[in-house]
Amino acid sequence: MLVLAVGALVALSLTILSSATMLDQEPEASLISQAIACAAGLVAMVGAAMVDYRRLNRSVWWVYGGAIVLLLLVLAIGHEAKGARRWLWGVQPAEVGKLALVVVLAWYGNRYQAQMPQFIRGICGMAGVAAPLIGLVLLEPDRGTAALMVVLTLALLLVAGTRWYYIGVPAVVGGVAIGAMVLASPMARTRIDAWIHPEAHRDGASHQVLKGLYAFAEGGIEGRGLGRGTLKYNVPEVHTDFILPAVGEELGLTFTLAIVGAYLVILVCGVSVALRAPDQFGTLLALGITLLICAQAIVNIGVVTATFPNKGMPLPFVSRGGSNLTVLMTLVGMLISVAREAVGSSEGDESKPTRRRGGGRPNPFTPDTDLAGVA
């Protein structure tokens, strides 16, 4: 079910992007780039799915260190656009940072499982590991991704066993800090005011959202038909953050709700895998991946429907973006790996063989523990 949901979203992405780029000067280039990212993501997903996820325990700091280096490089020599440095050699290091954050938090929660209820070892230790990644992403600046990483860290802290009242003070401090950043940023204040009073900013901050809502309304229940949409060309960033209105205009409410249903399937599958994981590392890894995917989907859908203030966040597996798609498919491969080991563990519990650390096959030379106990 997980693979079917992800596959359906990726197939829809290639289909709707081919329609949305018809009027571009080089429509084939954008579609080919996304197809290459899809192929790379598929290879990464299969590779991650075939490898025992517990091997990440031995390479977690390589992943973490590599992400830190990429984030430092993008600040130093990255491509600057619209006042932010987010691109390095055609890659967004922030996407790699999200992957590294999930892995390192899962490792830390498993490594110090018994000490997680403590304030120093628990909340301070895990927050200290996450802070460099979040801070570097914030310096780009990419406030939306940084906020997503903060939410992910707090969620995994709770799941790992940190006492909830320890998170109260950091949550209040973080809320005050976010409020201060909003007040200090004219752009953020304008976006919030445009969210509350969209008609007053029709030609400004609300332009993108209102055009997207018009596209949804034009599509109705059944849609105008693939390739027949016209309002989508008036929606800024229709290829990336606002691709869902293009789906709504051409394929209608039915396909739009089907996309929401696909993310619900991913959510249910991810939580189910986490609950059946054979160890704490697998549980935290599966929950972190699931939260990362579904939180991005919630934010994107909330923004394009004017439920949330406007903040750029790609729709997972659907929006154009090679870095985001490749990293997300790699994370799905890790989730599949946890599911494979969970199945192997449950089968092992029934027949009671001893499983090797590197894989799911039982050791045929290990004696039956029940018979050994009787003897």
C-alpha positions in Angstrom: 0.0 0.0 0.0 2.8 2.4 0.8 4.6 1.7 -2.5 1.3 2.0 -4.4 0.5 5.4 -2.8 4.0 6.8 -3.5 4.0 5.4 -7.0 0.6 7.0 -7.8 1.7 10.4 -6.5 4.9 10.3 -8.6 3.0 9.2 -11.7 0.5 12.0 -11.2 3.5 14.4 -10.8 4.9 13.6 -14.2 1.5 13.7 -15.8 0.4 17.1 -14.4 3.9 18.6 -14.9 3.7 17.7 -18.6 0.5 19.6 -18.8 1.6 22.6 -16.6 4.7 23.2 -18.7 3.1 23.1 -22.2 3.5 26.9 -22.6 7.1 27.0 -21.3 9.9 27.8 -23.8 11.5 24.4 -23.2 8.8 22.2 -21.7 10.8 19.0 -22.4 13.7 20.2 -20.2 11.7 20.5 -17.1 9.9 17.2 -17.6 13.1 15.4 -18.4 14.8 16.8 -15.3 11.9 15.6 -13.1 12.0 12.2 -14.8 15.7 11.9 -14.1 15.2 12.8 -10.5 12.4 10.2 -10.3 14.7 7.5 -11.8 17.5 8.4 -9.3 14.9 8.4 -6.4 13.7 5.0 -7.5 17.2 3.6 -7.5 17.8 5.1 -4.1 14.5 3.8 -2.7 15.2 0.3 -3.9 18.7 0.4 -2.5 17.6 1.7 0.9 14.8 -0.8 1.0 17.2 -3.8 0.4 19.7 -2.8 3.1 19.0 -3.4 6.8 18.2 0.0 8.2 20.2 -0.8 11.4 23.4 -0.4 9.4 22.7 3.3 9.7 23.9 3.0 13.3 27.4 2.6 12.0 27.3 5.5 9.4 25.0 8.0 11.2 27.8 10.5 11.8 29.0 10.3 8.2 25.5 11.2 7.1 25.3 14.0 9.8 28.7 15.4 9.0 28.1 15.3 5.2 24.9 17.3 5.7 26.7 19.9 7.9 29.4 20.3 5.3 26.9 20.8 2.4 24.9 23.3 4.5 28.1 25.2 5.2 29.1 25.2 1.6 25.8 26.5 0.4 26.2 29.5 2.8 29.7 30.1 1.4 29.5 29.5 -2.3 25.8 28.6 -3.0 23.6 30.2 -5.6 21.7 33.2 -4.3 18.2 33.9 -5.5 15.5 36.1 -4.0 17.7 37.0 -1.0 18.5 33.4 0.0 21.2 30.8 -0.6 19.6 27.4 -1.0 21.2 25.9 -4.1 24.6 24.2 -4.4 25.6 22.5 -7.7 21.9 22.1 -8.6 21.1 20.5 -5.2 19.3 21.8 -2.2 21.4 20.8 0.9 18.4 21.6 3.2 16.8 18.4 1.8 19.8 16.4 2.8 19.7 18.1 6.2 16.2 16.8 6.7 17.2 13.3 6.0 20.2 13.6 8.3 18.0 15.0 11.1 15.6 12.1 11.0 18.5 9.6 11.1 20.5 11.2 13.9 17.5 11.8 16.1 16.4 8.2 15.7 20.0 7.1 16.5 20.2 9.3 19.6 16.8 8.3 20.9 17.8 4.6 20.6 21.3 5.0 21.9 20.3 6.9 25.0 16.8 5.3 25.4 17.2 4.7 29.2 18.4 8.3 29.8 15.8 10.1 27.6 13.5 11.0 30.6 16.5 13.0 32.0 16.7 16.7 31.2 20.4 16.9 30.3 20.9 13.6 28.5 17.4 13.7 27.0 16.1 17.0 25.8 19.4 18.9 25.9 21.3 16.1 24.2 18.9 15.6 21.4 18.2 19.3 20.9 22.0 19.9 20.8 22.4 17.3 18.0 19.5 18.9 16.0 20.5 22.6 16.6 23.4 22.8 14.1 21.3 21.4 11.2 18.3 23.7 12.1 20.5 26.7 12.6 22.3 26.4 9.3 19.0 26.0 7.4 17.7 29.1 9.2 20.8 31.0 8.1 20.1 30.4 4.3 17.4 31.6 5.3 14.7 28.9 4.9 12.3 29.5 7.8 9.7 27.1 6.7 12.1 24.1 6.5 13.7 25.2 9.8 10.2 25.3 11.5 9.4 21.8 10.0 12.7 20.5 11.5 11.9 22.0 14.9 8.5 20.3 14.9 10.1 17.0 13.9 12.6 17.3 16.7 10.0 18.0 19.3 7.8 15.1 18.1 10.6 12.6 18.3 11.7 13.9 21.7 8.3 13.0 23.0 8.2 9.6 21.3 11.7 8.8 22.5 10.6 9.2 26.1 11.3 12.8 27.1 9.0 14.1 29.8 6.4 16.4 28.3 6.8 19.1 30.8 10.5 19.5 29.9 9.4 20.5 26.4 7.1 23.2 27.8 9.8 25.8 28.5 11.6 25.3 25.1 8.2 25.4 23.3 7.3 28.7 25.0 10.8 30.1 24.2 10.5 28.9 20.6 7.1 30.4 20.3 8.3 33.8 21.5 11.3 33.6 19.2 9.1 32.8 16.2 6.8 35.6 17.1 9.7 38.0 17.4 11.0 36.9 14.0 7.5 37.5 12.5 7.3 41.0 14.0 10.8 41.8 12.8 10.2 40.6 9.2 8.0 42.9 7.1 7.4 40.1 4.6 6.1 37.8 7.3 3.8 40.4 8.7 2.5 41.1 5.2 1.8 37.4 4.6 -0.1 37.1 7.8 -2.1 40.2 7.1 -2.8 38.9 3.6 -4.0 35.6 5.0 -6.4 37.4 7.4 -7.5 40.0 4.8 -6.9 38.4 1.4 -9.0 40.8 -0.6 -7.0 43.8 0.6 -3.8 42.2 -0.9 -5.4 41.0 -4.2 -2.5 42.4 -6.3 0.2 41.6 -3.7 0.7 38.9 -1.1 -2.7 37.3 -1.8 -2.3 37.1 -5.5 -0.9 33.6 -5.6 -3.4 32.1 -3.2 -6.5 33.7 -4.8 -5.4 32.6 -8.3 -5.0 29.1 -6.9 -8.5 29.2 -5.4 -10.0 30.4 -8.7 -8.3 27.4 -10.4 -9.9 25.0 -7.9 -13.3 26.6 -8.4 -13.0 26.4 -12.2 -12.2 22.7 -12.1 -15.3 21.8 -10.0 -16.0 18.1 -9.3 -14.8 16.5 -12.6 -12.3 19.1 -13.8 -11.9 20.6 -17.3 -9.8 17.7 -18.6 -6.0 17.0 -18.7 -4.2 19.8 -20.7 -7.4 21.9 -21.0 -6.8 24.1 -17.9 -6.1 27.8 -18.6 -6.2 29.5 -15.1 -3.2 27.4 -14.0 -0.9 29.5 -16.2 -1.9 32.5 -14.0 -0.9 30.8 -10.8 2.7 31.7 -9.7 4.9 28.7 -8.9 2.4 26.3 -10.4 5.1 23.8 -11.1 6.3 23.6 -7.4 4.5 24.9 -4.4 1.1 25.5 -6.1 0.8 22.4 -8.3 -2.3 21.3 -6.5 -4.5 24.0 -8.0 -3.4 22.7 -11.5 -4.6 19.3 -10.5 -7.9 20.7 -9.2 -8.6 22.7 -12.4 -7.8 19.9 -14.8 -8.8 16.7 -12.9 -11.3 18.1 -10.4 -12.2 17.5 -6.8 -12.1 13.7 -7.2 -8.4 13.6 -8.0 -7.7 16.3 -5.4 -9.3 14.2 -2.7 -7.5 11.1 -4.0 -4.2 12.9 -3.4 -5.3 13.6 0.2 -6.2 10.0 0.5 -2.8 8.9 -0.7 -1.1 10.9 2.1 -3.5 9.3 4.6 -2.4 5.9 3.3 1.2 6.9 3.8 0.4 8.1 7.3 -1.4 4.9 8.3 1.3 2.7 6.7 4.1 4.7 8.4 2.5 4.5 11.8 1.8 0.8 11.4 5.4 0.1 10.5 6.6 2.2 13.5 4.4 0.2 15.8 5.7 -3.1 14.5 9.4 -2.1 14.3 11.7 -4.6 16.0 13.6 -1.9 18.0 13.4 1.7 19.2 15.7 2.9 16.3 13.2 1.5 13.8 10.3 3.0 15.6 11.8 6.5 15.7 13.1 6.3 12.2 9.7 5.2 10.8 7.8 7.9 12.7 10.3 10.6 11.8 10.0 9.7 8.1 6.2 9.6 8.2 5.9 12.9 10.1 8.3 14.6 7.7 6.3 13.5 4.6 2.9 14.2 6.0 3.8 17.5 7.7 5.0 18.9 4.3 1.8 17.7 2.7 -0.4 19.3 5.4 1.4 22.6 5.1 1.3 22.7 1.3 -2.4 21.8 1.1 -3.2 24.2 3.9 -1.4 27.1 2.1 -3.0 26.5 -1.4 -6.5 26.3 0.2 -5.8 29.5 2.3 -6.1 27.5 5.5 -2.6 28.6 6.5 -0.5 31.7 5.8 1.4 31.5 2.6 4.7 29.7 3.0 6.6 27.9 0.3 6.6 24.2 0.9 6.6 21.6 -2.0 3.9 19.0 -2.2 5.7 15.7 -1.5 6.3 13.5 -4.6 4.1 15.8 -6.8 5.8 19.2 -6.9 8.8 19.7 -9.3 12.1 19.5 -7.5 14.8 16.9 -8.0 16.4 17.2 -4.5 13.1 16.9 -2.7 11.9 14.0 -4.7 15.1 12.0 -4.5 15.5 12.5 -0.7 11.8 11.6 -0.1 12.0 8.4 -2.1 15.2 7.5 -0.2 13.3 8.0 3.0 10.5 5.8 1.8 13.1 3.1 1.0 14.3 3.3 4.6 10.7 3.0 5.8 10.3 -0.1 3.6 13.5 -1.5 5.2 12.0 -1.1 8.7 8.8 -2.8 7.5 10.8 -5.8 6.0 12.7 -6.2 9.3 9.5 -6.0 11.3 8.0 -8.8 9.2 11.2 -10.9 9.6 11.1 -10.2 13.4 7.5 -11.3 13.7 8.2 -14.5 11.8 11.2 -15.1 13.9 9.1 -14.8 17.1 6.8 -17.6 15.9 9.6 -20.1 15.2 12.1 -18.6 17.7 15.2 -18.7 15.5 18.0 -16.2 16.2 18.3 -13.5 13.6 21.6 -12.2 12.3 22.2 -8.5 12.9 22.8 -7.8 9.2 19.7 -9.3 7.8 16.4 -11.1 8.3 17.5 -14.7 7.8 17.5 -17.1 10.8 20.7 -18.8 11.8 20.2 -22.5 11.2 23.0 -23.5 13.6 21.4 -21.9 16.7 19.7 -24.5 18.9 16.0 -24.1 19.8 15.9 -22.2 23.1 12.8 -24.0 24.3 14.4 -27.5 23.9 17.7 -26.2 25.4 15.7 -25.0 28.5 14.0 -28.4 28.8 17.3 -30.2 28.6 
